[in-house]
Amino acid sequence: MSFTIMDCPNEILLHIFRLACDDDGSTGRALSLVSRSVHELSKEYKYQSIAIIGLPRLVAFAAVLQDLPESNRRIRHLFFSSMAQNTSGGHNRTSEDIQNYRDTCDVFSEVIRVIGPTLVTCQIVFHVARMVTLIPGSCPCLTDLSLIGPFPTLPLAHVYEAPYFPSLRSVTFSSFTDYPTSLFNDIATQAPNLQNLAFYPAEACRNFAGDLASALDAPASPPPAPNPFHVPRSTLPSTLKKVTVSTGTCINPEHRNAYCKQSVQDLMKKRLLCIKENYTQCRVEVVDHDQPQPSPRDALSVWLSRPHD
């Protein structure tokens, strides 16, 4: 007697579908086309893990979410990029330029609002400044967040209510050149249980090491003598276990202002190493500029190769 996968109990099939739907959404869409019974059984996990490239697809996804019953909106892993992504197959997933910044912000915020209750991991790539420091909506289950691209140029606190991420354990910022003055305060108030914090700027930031030292209440230069009466008052969460900071990418000596940029990078590295040597409340790791950083256009490939739960 022949045996097919559909002869398995539904409980086993559901477990298989949950494990299988952990890519860019291709598996979930394929399962929905197998048969009516597979379509019905797998639809709970169809959008469990999804990658969206470009504003038009984001708008389409927002419309799909509105038509889904709440039980089928279990998006646990989200990748969104406003720029084209290179894939392992050599193809380039294209996206359209953002024509209306506010519309983009509004659509993205609506998507986060809808999927926020179930979201566990999230990676966002923006080639323009984001609207908020983290993401514009509270996510009670979010544990891992990676943000690639520029920080907000202007605070939009009057537009977006400050979100809250009580389960967030890891945050990574990369491919930025400047940052808001509220950065560390936003992290502390919105992610109070954070354990791992990482920064990979596109180039060295002149004041970053000093601002990080202030947020950690750590010395950015060798202290003249230990102060036995000093009480640490870190802005960042006391749960923090590790802070990783890159000094930026390698500077081409042929480029304009190369000497000035190299001086900024050297100073940043010196101050970060001082923090690393003198701060004991958590581990501080300094990533040198000679270690290559993934391109924002390769973010999807990196995200797809992430450890699966």
C-alpha positions as CSV (number, residue, x, y, z in Angstrom):
1,M,0.0,0.0,0.0
2,S,1.5,3.4,-1.0
3,F,2.0,6.1,1.6
4,T,1.9,9.8,0.9
5,I,2.7,12.8,3.1
6,M,-1.0,13.5,3.3
7,D,-1.5,10.2,5.2
8,C,0.4,11.8,8.1
9,P,-1.7,13.2,11.0
10,N,-2.5,16.9,10.7
11,E,-0.4,17.6,13.8
12,I,2.7,16.3,12.0
13,L,1.9,18.1,8.8
14,L,1.5,21.4,10.7
15,H,4.9,20.9,12.3
16,I,6.4,20.2,8.9
17,F,4.8,23.3,7.4
18,R,6.0,25.4,10.3
19,L,9.6,24.3,9.8
20,A,9.4,24.6,6.0
21,C,8.0,28.1,5.8
22,D,11.2,29.8,7.0
23,D,12.5,31.5,3.8
24,D,11.4,34.6,1.8
25,G,7.8,33.3,1.5
26,S,8.4,31.1,-1.6
27,T,7.7,27.8,0.3
28,G,4.4,29.1,1.8
29,R,3.2,30.2,-1.7
30,A,4.2,26.9,-3.2
31,L,2.4,24.9,-0.5
32,S,-0.8,26.9,-1.1
33,L,-0.8,25.6,-4.8
34,V,-0.3,21.9,-4.0
35,S,-3.9,21.0,-3.3
36,R,-7.0,22.3,-1.5
37,S,-6.2,20.3,1.7
38,V,-2.5,21.4,1.8
39,H,-3.7,25.0,1.1
40,E,-6.0,24.9,4.0
41,L,-3.6,23.2,6.4
42,S,-0.6,25.4,5.5
43,K,-2.2,28.8,5.3
44,E,-1.5,29.4,9.0
45,Y,2.2,29.4,8.1
46,K,2.1,30.9,4.6
47,Y,3.4,34.3,5.7
48,Q,5.3,33.1,8.7
49,S,8.6,34.3,7.0
50,I,8.5,36.9,4.3
51,A,10.9,39.1,2.3
52,I,9.6,42.2,0.6
53,I,11.6,44.2,-1.9
54,G,10.4,47.7,-2.9
55,L,7.5,50.0,-2.0
56,P,5.0,48.5,-4.6
57,R,5.3,45.1,-3.0
58,L,5.1,46.5,0.4
59,V,1.8,48.2,-0.5
60,A,0.5,45.0,-2.0
61,F,1.5,43.1,1.1
62,A,-0.3,45.6,3.3
63,A,-3.5,45.0,1.2
64,V,-3.1,41.2,1.6
65,L,-2.8,41.6,5.4
66,Q,-6.0,43.6,5.6
67,D,-7.9,40.7,4.0
68,L,-6.4,38.0,6.1
69,P,-8.1,36.7,9.3
70,E,-6.1,37.4,12.4
71,S,-5.2,33.7,12.8
72,N,-3.4,33.8,9.5
73,R,-1.4,36.9,10.2
74,R,1.4,35.1,12.1
75,I,4.3,36.8,10.5
76,R,7.3,35.9,12.7
77,H,10.2,36.9,10.4
78,L,10.2,40.0,8.2
79,F,12.8,41.3,5.7
80,F,12.1,44.6,3.9
81,S,14.4,46.5,1.6
82,S,13.7,49.7,-0.3
83,M,16.7,48.9,-2.6
84,A,17.4,46.1,-5.0
85,Q,18.9,42.9,-3.6
86,N,21.4,40.5,-5.0
87,T,20.4,36.9,-4.7
88,S,22.5,33.7,-4.7
89,G,21.1,32.8,-8.1
90,G,22.7,35.9,-9.6
91,H,19.5,37.7,-10.2
92,N,18.9,41.2,-9.0
93,R,15.5,41.8,-7.4
94,T,14.7,45.3,-8.3
95,S,12.7,47.9,-6.5
96,E,11.3,51.3,-7.5
97,D,12.6,54.6,-6.0
98,I,10.6,56.0,-3.1
99,Q,8.6,58.8,-4.7
100,N,6.7,59.9,-1.6
101,Y,8.6,59.5,1.6
102,R,5.6,60.1,3.9
103,D,3.6,57.5,2.0
104,T,6.4,55.0,2.5
105,C,6.5,55.7,6.2
106,D,2.7,55.4,6.5
107,V,2.5,52.0,4.7
108,F,5.5,50.6,6.6
109,S,4.0,51.7,9.9
110,E,0.7,50.1,9.1
111,V,2.4,46.8,8.2
112,I,4.3,46.9,11.5
113,R,1.1,47.7,13.4
114,V,-0.7,44.7,11.9
115,I,2.1,42.1,12.3
116,G,3.7,43.5,15.5
117,P,2.0,41.1,17.9
118,T,3.7,38.1,16.3
119,L,6.9,39.5,14.9
120,V,10.1,37.8,16.3
121,T,12.9,38.8,14.0
122,C,13.1,41.8,11.7
123,Q,15.6,43.2,9.2
124,I,15.1,46.5,7.4
125,V,17.1,48.0,4.6
126,F,16.4,51.7,3.8
127,H,18.4,53.7,1.3
128,V,16.8,56.8,2.7
129,A,16.5,58.0,6.3
130,R,14.1,55.9,8.4
131,M,11.3,57.6,10.2
132,V,12.2,56.5,13.7
133,T,15.3,55.2,15.5
134,L,14.1,51.6,15.7
135,I,10.8,50.6,14.0
136,P,7.4,52.5,14.2
137,G,5.3,50.1,16.3
138,S,5.5,48.1,19.5
139,C,6.4,44.4,19.1
140,P,6.0,42.4,22.3
141,C,7.7,39.3,20.9
142,L,10.5,40.9,18.8
143,T,13.9,39.5,19.9
144,D,16.2,40.4,17.1
145,L,16.3,43.6,15.0
146,S,18.7,44.6,12.3
147,L,18.5,48.1,10.7
148,I,20.6,48.9,7.6
149,G,20.8,52.5,6.3
150,P,20.6,56.1,7.5
151,F,19.1,57.1,10.8
152,P,16.2,59.6,10.9
153,T,17.3,63.1,9.9
154,L,14.5,64.7,11.9
155,P,12.7,63.3,15.0
156,L,9.1,62.2,14.2
157,A,8.0,61.7,17.8
158,H,5.0,64.0,17.2
159,V,3.9,61.6,14.4
160,Y,4.7,58.2,15.8
161,E,4.1,57.1,19.4
162,A,7.2,55.8,21.0
163,P,7.2,52.0,20.5
164,Y,8.1,49.4,23.1
165,F,10.1,46.1,22.7
166,P,10.2,44.3,26.0
167,S,11.6,41.1,24.5
168,L,14.2,42.6,22.3
169,R,17.6,41.1,23.0
170,S,19.7,42.0,20.0
171,V,19.9,45.2,17.9
172,T,22.3,45.9,15.0
173,F,22.7,49.2,13.2
174,S,24.8,49.4,10.0
175,S,25.6,51.5,6.9
176,F,25.0,54.8,8.6
177,T,27.2,57.9,8.6
178,D,25.4,60.0,11.3
179,Y,23.0,59.4,14.1
180,P,20.4,61.3,16.2
181,T,21.3,62.8,19.6
182,S,18.5,60.7,21.1
183,L,19.9,57.4,19.8
184,F,21.1,55.9,23.1
185,N,18.1,57.2,25.1
186,D,15.7,55.7,22.5
187,I,17.4,52.4,22.8
188,A,17.3,52.4,26.6
189,T,13.6,53.4,26.9
190,Q,12.3,51.3,24.0
191,A,14.4,48.1,24.6
192,P,14.9,47.9,28.3
193,N,16.0,44.2,28.3
194,L,18.6,44.5,25.5
195,Q,21.6,42.2,25.7
196,N,23.5,42.7,22.5
197,L,24.0,46.0,20.7
198,A,26.1,46.4,17.5
199,F,27.1,49.4,15.3
200,Y,28.7,49.1,11.8
201,P,28.9,52.6,10.4
202,A,29.7,53.2,6.7
203,E,32.5,55.4,7.9
204,A,34.0,56.6,11.1
205,C,31.8,58.9,13.2
206,R,33.7,61.8,14.9
207,N,31.7,61.9,18.2
208,F,30.4,58.3,18.4
209,A,32.9,56.9,20.8
210,G,32.4,59.9,23.2
211,D,28.6,59.6,23.0
212,L,28.8,55.8,23.6
213,A,31.1,56.4,26.6
214,S,28.6,58.8,28.1
215,A,25.8,56.4,27.5
216,L,27.7,53.6,29.2
217,D,29.2,56.0,31.8
218,A,32.6,54.7,30.7
219,P,35.9,56.6,30.1
220,A,36.7,57.5,26.5
221,S,40.2,58.5,27.6
222,P,42.5,57.0,30.3
223,P,41.2,58.2,33.7
224,P,43.8,60.0,35.8
225,A,43.0,57.8,38.9
226,P,40.2,55.5,39.9
227,N,37.4,57.2,41.8
228,P,36.2,54.9,44.6
229,F,33.1,57.1,45.1
230,H,31.9,56.9,41.5
231,V,28.5,55.3,41.0
232,P,27.9,54.1,37.4
233,R,24.8,55.7,35.8
234,S,24.6,54.2,32.4
235,T,21.9,55.4,30.0
236,L,21.8,52.0,28.3
237,P,20.0,49.0,29.9
238,S,21.7,47.3,32.8
239,T,21.0,44.0,31.0
240,L,23.5,44.8,28.3
241,K,26.1,42.0,27.9
242,K,28.0,43.0,24.7
243,V,28.5,46.1,22.6
244,T,30.2,45.8,19.2
245,V,31.4,48.8,17.3
246,S,33.1,49.0,13.9
247,T,35.4,51.9,13.1
248,G,34.0,52.0,9.6
249,T,35.3,50.8,6.3
250,C,38.9,51.1,4.9
251,I,39.7,54.6,3.6
252,N,41.1,54.9,0.1
253,P,44.2,57.2,0.4
254,E,43.4,58.5,-3.1
255,H,40.0,59.9,-2.1
256,R,39.4,63.5,-1.2
257,N,39.9,64.4,2.4
258,A,41.4,60.9,3.0
259,Y,43.8,62.4,5.6
260,C,41.0,64.0,7.6
261,K,38.9,60.8,7.5
262,Q,41.8,58.7,8.5
263,S,42.4,61.0,11.5
264,V,38.8,60.7,12.6
265,Q,38.9,56.9,12.2
266,D,42.2,56.6,14.2
267,L,40.7,58.8,17.0
268,M,37.5,56.8,17.1
269,K,39.4,53.5,17.4
270,K,41.7,54.9,20.1
271,R,38.7,56.0,22.2
272,L,36.8,52.7,21.6
273,L,39.8,50.7,22.7
274,C,40.0,52.9,25.9
275,I,36.4,52.1,26.6
276,K,37.1,48.4,26.0
277,E,40.0,48.4,28.4
278,N,38.4,50.3,31.2
279,Y,34.7,49.4,31.1
280,T,33.8,46.3,33.1
281,Q,30.0,46.3,33.2
282,C,29.7,44.6,29.8
283,R,31.9,43.3,27.1
284,V,33.0,45.9,24.5
285,E,34.3,44.6,21.1
286,V,36.0,46.8,18.6
287,V,35.8,45.7,14.9
288,D,38.7,47.1,12.9
289,H,38.1,48.7,9.5
290,D,40.1,46.0,7.7
291,Q,37.3,43.5,8.3
292,P,34.9,43.7,5.4
293,Q,31.2,44.5,5.9
294,P,28.4,43.0,3.8
295,S,26.9,45.3,1.2
296,P,23.3,46.5,1.9
297,R,22.4,44.9,-1.4
298,D,23.5,41.5,-0.1
299,A,21.4,41.8,3.0
300,L,18.7,39.4,1.7
301,S,21.2,36.6,1.1
302,V,22.6,37.1,4.6
303,W,19.1,37.1,6.1
304,L,18.1,33.9,4.2
305,S,21.2,32.1,5.6
306,R,20.3,33.1,9.2
307,P,20.0,30.3,11.8
308,H,16.4,28.9,11.7
309,D,14.4,28.3,14.8
